[in-house]
Amino acid sequence: MITWGRELGDIYLIWVGMRPFIFLYKAEAIQPLLSSSVHIDKSLEYEYLRPWLGSGLVTSTGEKWHFRRKLLTPTFHSGLLEIYLKTTIREAQILVSCLSKEVGKPEFDIVPYAKRATLDIICDSSMGCNINAQKNFENEYVSAVNTLASISQRRFLDVWMSFDLIFKLTTWGKRHDHALGVTHEFINKIIAERKAEWKAKKSGNFYERPQKRQALLDLLLELSKDGKVLTDDDIRDEVNTFMFAGHDTTATSVSWILYALGRHPQYQQINLVRRMHKRILETLSGNTAHRQTDLSSYYNFINIFILGHKIPIGSTVLVNSFLLHRDARYFSEPDSYRPERFLPDGPRYPSYAFIPFSAGSRNCIGWKYATMIVKVLILHVVKNFQVESLDTEDQLRFISELVLHNADGLRLKISPRKQGILV
Ligand code: HEM
């Protein structure tokens, strides 16, 4: 895709069978799309997620999506984030203790560690239950979530696996269905238990929160009005959606950031880590300004025009954020790791030039929460360990699934910080 981008220009179309795919990777090109409140449908590929996520927020569209998005937007208000912060710190400390077993070893893959930590964090905020994935690797639900995330993502890339009939007959299909059964059973049981808890304690008014549980599931039960607004299946879809959207993404961010820091030890110097700590405290107390300038005006047509081209109805449009985020017009030496690009007093970028959480009406609903998780986990790791990455950039083999993976995981080596344990 990178080569095509260079050879074919700022917008290009590739036919895959009967389907036109249009690729975009310039801020000006994606602005009309992402700022539209009409073109919000996800592509056919998202259907692979539907057995697991049903019509939760990631996969739904139209009125259903609008209604749910409005309903769920308050889920991440700052009061709740403060509560989630406590869990995140607790899990970050567990991560540090798990990682300390890797000290002195020649190498290890950070990705599974990051995934287990974020699964524990998201599970707690989504369902209010502690699955203890960091210590209990064999947990059936944890393996099921990993299987579903990885198989659903691979289906995006494999043409044969896109046909349900073929997929069902393959080992992938069978593993997927087994994992689906485990996940649904786990969540149904938790929903049933939580509902029973509510009913037992309702003491006159069912809609009064019986105790101070603050997980997404509790909010959904509250909003469900006993099945009138949200059914049990709706609730399950949203819980699954948050589990999926929340854990792999944050784990991948943490893993890549540690990889980058491991390649650039100058950013691990203790004075920088202290600055990072201070900055994170400021951010968490809400003391930050969002620094972006707007590119231009509004684009809200039914027919959408991108870089002067009318986009045919029914096209699938892909935003290549890997290339978008390496636009040399805004990011000088775009392939170099330079986190100072994002310092609060650093340069300003146009609105759509840097969109790790997407942008517009279908942006990431959990971006604040995600940022908090990633910062807390990274800070705990770098305050305790000196991190070294074993693979150079040209040894990496990217796999573009829903999130960007390296084919062989991310190999790190860690040693205790000379200054001792600080967190
Ligand atoms: C670093 C971590 C994360 C990144 C990079 C990220 C990125 C994104 C992106 C790019 C989208 C748009 C997807 C699309 O267009 O199909 C999205 C949507 C979404 N994200 Fe995140 N996300 C992260 C963490 C989270 C967390 C922690 C949660 C919740 C616990 C979450 C919940 C969602 C949901 C529900 C949507 C769908 C929103 C909608 O369509 O209305 N994400 N995220």
Residues whose N, C-alpha, C, O or C-beta is under 5 A from the ligand:
A	BS01	HEM	L57 V58 R69 F242 A245 G246 T249 T250 S253 P356 F357 S358 S361 R362 N363 C364 I365 G366 Y369 A370
